[in-house]
Amino acid sequence: MGTKPVQSGPIGERIRFQLKALRDEQSLTQANLASVAAQLGRPMADNTLAKIETGQRRMDADDVVMMALALGTTPNRLLLGDEGGMVALTPTMSAPARQAWAWADGRHPLGREEQRAFRVRSRPLDPPEPPMSGLTEAQQSVIVDVMAAVRRASAAGLPVEASVALIRVLAALDAGHGTGKG
């Protein structure tokens, strides 16, 4: 019984291209990358990397995560690449690169799915968003901006409690100058 040749879809092709490009960009040989893979607990022979890069072998999800770690990037970079234009996601579905990245990051759905439900499903560790019904568009925009600033501060190592305390101080100062509304 013969074996079928490995057939990759557009994502598989992009992964192997990105793998080689990122390896070359960092001046890593296949042996260097195989060594890093072993250090990450996923040993991989040099010839296995060669087969991946030439399309003779596919990568499974564990390989993709390990390679992203080894190359100092994210799985999304391997999956979606760094080119603009249209990104093929399946043989029959493509999306503009920015939309594909927003979808992969769990920020925006690609289809007709409702935004809030998509984000909750795709980013389960994000804090819940406050209910916005009854707020003006300007008020909603300010809340979104404040939430984004608190998330950036948290990502930079500032405890959320410190951001909340700063917001309270600013509100008190604002109210003390007669410009607050409540």
WONOR-V399266 format. One line per field, one symbol per residue. ss: DSSP state (H for helix, E for strand, L for the rest). burial: + if it has 9 or more other ideal C-beta (glycine too) atoms within 8 Angstrom, else -. Layout:
ss->???
burial->???
//
This chain:
ss->LLLLLLLLLHHHHHHHHHHHHHHHHLLLLHHHHHHHHHHLLLLLLHHHHHHHHLLLLLLLHHHHHHHHHHLLLLHHHHHHLLLLLEEEEELLEEEEHHHHHHHHLLLLLLLLLLHHHHHHHHLLLLLLLLLLLLLLHHHHHHHHHHHHHHHHHHHLLLLHHHHHHHHHHHHHHHHHLLLLLL
burial->-------+-+++++++++++-++----+-+--++-+++-+-+-+---++++++-+---+---++++++-++----++++++-----+++-----+-+-++++++----+--------+++--------+----------+--+--++-++--++-----+-+++--+---+--++----+--
//
